[in-house]
Amino acid sequence: MMKPLMIAALALLPLPALAAPAEDGIKKAWVRINPAPGRPAAGYFVMINGPEADALVAAEAPGARIELHTVAMTDGVMRMRPIDRLALAPGETVEFKSGGYHLMLFGLTAPGKTLPVTLVFDSGARRTVEAEVRMAGAGPR
C-alpha cells in the first residue's frame, strides 16, 4: 500500500529543468545554401544558454549530415575545423556566424523555405528551430 503512495508523491515533484536554452533562447536561425553543387551549406543562429552549464554536442536536420565547426587562425591562415562539443556557461550567449562558430550541412538537397534544425545538448535536451533557407550571397538580417 505504501509503494503506490510513494510513486504518486514522486510524480508530483517538479522535474529539474534541462540546462539547454528554451525554444525561445535560439534566435535568428538561418541556413546559407552554397552555390557550388555538392558543397556544404552553412548554418547560423544566436543561442542563449539556460541557467545551468551544458554543452552543444550535435545538430540534426532532415536530409543532411551536420558538423559543428569553428574558425581558427593557424600559421597565419584562417581555417575551419570541426569540433565535438561547445561548452556553454550558465546564461551564456553564443552567436554562430560566418568567421566563427557555425554548422556545416553536408548532403542537403532541395530544401524548402525553412529547415528544421535540432540542436542536441550534453544534458540530453534537444531544441528544434525552423531555420530560414537563403541562397548564397545572403547575409544576416
Secondary structure, DSSP 8 states (H G I E B T S, - for coil): -HHHHHHHHHHTS-----SS--GGGEEEEEEE--SSTT--EEEEEEEE--SS-EEEEEEEBTTBEEEEEEEEEETTEEEEEEES-EEE-TT-EEEE-TTSSEEEEES--S--SEEEEEEEETTS-EEEEEEEEE-TT----
